[in-house]
Amino acid sequence: MKDLIQSQPVLVGQGGSLNGYRWSISGEIIIGRTGACEIMIPNQQVSRKHARIFISPHGPVLEDLSSKNGTFHNGKPVAELTNLEDGDVIQIALAQEFVFLGQDATVPLAPGDFESSVISYFRRIRLEKDSHRTWILNRELDPPLSLLQFKLLLLLLDSTGRVISRSEIINSVWGSQESVGVTDQALDALVRRLRERISELDSHHNYIITVRGQGYRLDNPPISSSGSTD
């Protein structure tokens, strides 16, 4: 099967109702709530014409169109014309995220794996489900995670930042039958060991966030285009 190499800028939906959808950018793309927009996000947080991406003489540019709830570029509000680079994350209010792939991106992707690969490629942590391999800041974790550690990290990663309750984690990681008798102390120990393994390659960022009285969530921000963290 031939690999796909991106030959022009591409915008890929990440999470939300547009997860995995992609748009080639050859001119101007308006993002908003109405059907007149090239990318429609049917959410009341999104303005009728919320933001646009266009090709300037200096390359692709993101502009907020005086939206009510804001446009964000790598987590920062867009207040002026903002140049886009490979791996940038664009967020429309709290409704939808996109990953931007520039014209010079050289990420080889098999067609069937396009969505999952693009969405995770520029994040600090990425996983390969079939082989149970883990990369942190584009460095592979060796030796690999244990099965329980990998299942926990995969669950957190697939939940795109939402808080997962302790009971949901125990049922998902250990399985409905094996989870009987698994204590909170066992879960705490698993989380601690996973944090320790992650810190082997990145000790400067707290990836697994404890939400008191609720559970855990994963904070997996993008890697900047230069390869350093934001």
Secondary structure, DSSP 8 states (H G I E B T S, - for coil): ---B---S-EEEEESGGGTT-EEE-SSEEEEESSTTSSEE---TTS-SS-EEEEEETTEEEEEE-S-SS-EEETTEE--S-EE--TT-EEEETTTEEEEEE-TT----B-GGGHHHHHHHHTBSEEEETTTTEEEETTEE-SS---HHHHHHHHHHHHTTT--EEHHHHHHHHH-TTTTTT--HHHHHHHHHHHHHHHHTT--SS--EEEETTTEEEE---BB-TTSSB-
